[in-house]
Amino acid sequence: MQRRPFFALALATALLATAFTSYAQERIGVLMLHGKNPGSNMDPNFGVMKGTFERQGWLVAFPDMPWSRGRYIDGGVDKALAEMGGHIKSLRDQGATKIVIAGHSMGSPAGMAYAARGGDVDALVLLAPGHAPVGYYTQPWGKVVHDSINEARALVAAGKGDSRERFSDINQGRQQTVVTTAKDYLSWFDPTSDGEMSVTAPRIPAKTAVLTAIGEKDPLFKFVRAYYVDKLPANPKNKYLEVSGGHLDTPRVASDEVIAWIKTAVAP
């Protein structure tokens, strides 16, 4: 009878050691997805997080994606997700056991689309999420893009979906031209496509934890909860974070809380 406390202590110690060993063997891999043109993997506003992640001992990939300044827009959503899958495989090959996609602006809907289609991801970090196709139909400023979407739909209906044309986009209030095929344009800009966050949010697996961080001066600040955050499947690790500053400031301002959240979200 007197030996039971010793055995209980020994058992508890063994269980803690096993749990610690399991945690120590975990290696986090982060795929960083930059914002759209003029964004790229050289963007200093988001790029500063690469070193922050690496100082945690995490593996990090920060590739130039098909919506960057130099590739805008190179292929449709399917091509982008295939590239993301390749980068995640590379992180796995390097020893990553947990995968986090951290997206800034348009990198956020891209990460959501990847998860919604059953991609290999344990957690999503959505920083100043941007690119909201549904807004082109509901806001007066979106009419020029709305018209381009209708034009692209007409081209696809006429069997000209692979024809490269000039379409319109608006990024943080600035109008810009997109040269791509009608089919690829619609895969990103149609409000019913997987480029639309309100479409993919309900389809993200409940096991995938999601952090949304947005600045109080961001154009989506007043709308983002109803837009997609409240549509996410319930997960006790999900977090909604409001920070100071605007669209470009969010990665820097939210950095410490992002690091702390990731450690909790992917803990074994």
N, C-alpha and C positions, 0 to 999 in steps of 0.2 A: 504493500500500500504506500509506503514511504517513497518508493522509487517512481511512482506515476508522474509526479511533477517533472522529474528529470527527463523521462521519456517524452512527455508532452512538449517540453522545451526543445528537446532534440528534434522532434518531428517538425515543430514550427520553424526551427532554424533551417532544416533541410528544405522545407517548402519555400522559404524565403530565398534560399540560395538558388533553387531551381528557377524561381521567377526572375531573380536578378540575372542569372545566366541567359535565360530566354530573352530578356530585354537587351542585354549586352550584345547578343548575337544579331539583333535587328539592325538594319542599316537603311536609313531613309534616303530615297532618291527623289529629287525635285526636278520636274520639267517646267521651266519658265516659258510662258507664252506672252510675247510683247503685244502692244496695241497696233492698230492698223495705220497705214500710211498717213503721216510720215514716220510712224513708229518702226522700230527694227530692233535687232538684238544688240545694237549699239546705243540704245536709248539710255541716257544717264539717269533718268528719273526712276526707271524700273531696274536698270542694270545694277544699281547699288546693292540690290538685295542678293545678287549672286555671291558676293563676298560674305555677306551676312549668313547665308545658308552654309557656305563652305566652312566658315569658322565653327559651325556646330559639328563638323565632321561628316556632313551630308554630301552625297554625290549630287552634282547639279549639271543639267543640260540647258543651254540657253541658245537655241538655234534661231536662224532667220527663217521666218514662216511665210507662207504664200500670200499673206496680206500685208507684208512689209513695204517700205518705200520702194525697194528695188524689185518687188515681185507682185505688185498690186494689179489685178488679182490673178494669181497663177493657179488656175484650176478651181474646182468646186470644193464643197465641204468634204466630199469623199476623199479627195486627194490629200487635203490637209490632215484629216484624221488618220490616214495611212501613214503620213510622215510622222505624226505624233506617236503612233504605235511603234514605229521604227526607233524613235528616240527613247521611248520607254523600255523597249527590248534591250537597247544598249545599256541603260541604267541597270537593268536586271542582270545583264551579263557582267557588269562591273561589281556586282554584289549587293545591289539594292534589294531589300526584302519588303519594303513598304514604299508605295509610290504616291507622291503628292503632285498635283498639277496646280501651279500658281500662275494665274492669268491676270494681266492688266488690260483694262479696256476691252478691245475685241478679243483678247486672249481669254477673257472670261466666258463668252458664249461658245468659243471653240472648245474650251475644257469641258463645259457642260454638255456639249454635243457628244464629245468622246465618252463621257461617263454614261450619258443617256443611252448610248448604243451598246452598253455593256463592256466598255473598255476597261483595261487593267489600271484601276486607280483606287486608292484607299481614301484619299481626301482631296477636296477642292478648295483652293484659296482664290477668291474672286475679289480683286482689288479694283475699285472704281469701274465696275462693269459698264461696258459701253457697247454700242451697236444694237439698236432696238428697232428692227424693221416695222413692228406694229405701229411705231410712232409716226412713220411716214404716211400712214393712213388716218391717224387721229389728230395730228398737229398741223396747223396751217403751214409751218415752215417746211414740212415734209413733202409738199406737193410736187416739187421737181423730181424727187426720187420716186414718189408714188407714180408719176407719169412714166418714168423709166421702167418700173416694175411691170406696169401694164404693157409697155412696148415689148419687153422681153417675153412676157406671156404670149403675146400675139405672134412673135417670131417662132416660139416653140410650137404653138398650135399650127403654124403654117409649115412646119417641118424644117425650120431654119434655126433650130436650137444650137447648132454647132458653129454658127456664123459669128465671127468676132465683130463686135460693134462698140460704140461709145455710149456709156450709160452714166447716170449721175449718182453721186453720193454726197452726204453731208457728215462731216466729222468735226465735232465740237463747234458747230456753228459755221464752219467753212465748207462751201460747196467745192467738190472736186470731181474729176472725170475718172471713170473706170473703163478700161479697155479690156474686154473679155468676151466670152461667148454668152449668149442669152441664157443657156442652160446653167452655166457656172454662176452667172450673176444671180439668177433666181435661187440657187442653192444657198446663197448667203443673205439675199435681200427680201425674198418672199416672206411675208409675215406668217406663213404656214410652214416654213422650212425649219430645218434643224439649226439654222443660223439665228433663230429667234428664241431668246431665253425663256419666255413664258410658255413656249412649246416644249422645250426640253426639261424644264425644272421638275414637272411631276413625274418624269420618267427616269430621273436619276435614282439608282438603287438606294434603298433606305440605309444600307450598310455604309454608304459613302458619306462621310461627314463633310459639311460645307460651311466655310466661313465667308461671309460677305462683309467687306469693309468699304465704306464710302465717305467722302468728305462732304462737309456741310455746304460747300460752294459748288458741288458737282451738279450738273444739269438734272441728273436722275435722283438726286437726294430725296425729294419729296414723294417720289413715286415708286422707288425700288421695292419697298416692302410688298405693296399690292401687286406690283408688276410681276415679280417672280419669287421673292423670298418666301412669301406665305404659301406658295404653291409647292415648295419642296417637301418631300416625304419627311415625316417626323423622325428625328434622330436626336437623342439627348446631347450629342456633341456639336450639333449645329450651332452657329453663333452669328449674330448680326452686330456689326460694330460701326458706330458713327465716330468719325474723327474730324479734326479741324482741317482747313485748307480745301483745295479744289481737286480736280481730276488728276493732275500730274503729281500732286503732293502726296497722295494716299499711300503709295508703297513706302516712302520714307517715314511718314508719320505713324503708320500702323505697324512698322517693322517689328518692334519688341513684342507686341501683342500677337502678331502672326507667329513668331517663333514659339512663344509659350503655348499657343493654341495647337500648333502642329504636334508638339511633343505629347500633348494630351490626346489629340484626336487619333493618332496612330499607335498609341501605347498598346502593348499586347494585353 
